[in-house]
Amino acid sequence: QVQLVESGGGLVQAGGSLRLSCAASGSIFRINSMGWFRQAPGKQRRELVASITSGGSTNYADSVKGRFTISRDNAKNTVYLQMNSLKPEDTAVYYCNLVPALGGYYWGQGTQVTVSS
């Protein structure tokens, strides 16, 4: 079993910054990728924000390119999301995601990010 613990969410004014962290623990053999998804108020689906592979390849949603940066500490099985120049439309619950090399996926419990205008 794998556990993902997220931290770093909160309330910030537009233009501000937040840094999210997600630490993975448990029965982790090899990780394919880790990333962040978000679910905005009133939306039923989670959308990819950013992901990073074990080799360091990154992928970003177009809406966050140039503002958000994902990074990873493989030794600590931790992924970070640095969010700068935040906008009200970034308001959402942010979920950490882990994809093991052997398949399947895991989710964190979610952390609320609220950006006021």
Secondary structure, DSSP 8 states (H G I E B T S, - for coil): -EEEEEE--EEEETT--EEEEEEEEES-S-EEEEEEEEE-TT--S-EEEEEEETT--EEE-GGGTTTEEEEEEGGGTEEEEEE-S--GGG-EEEEEEEEETTS--EE---EEEEEE-
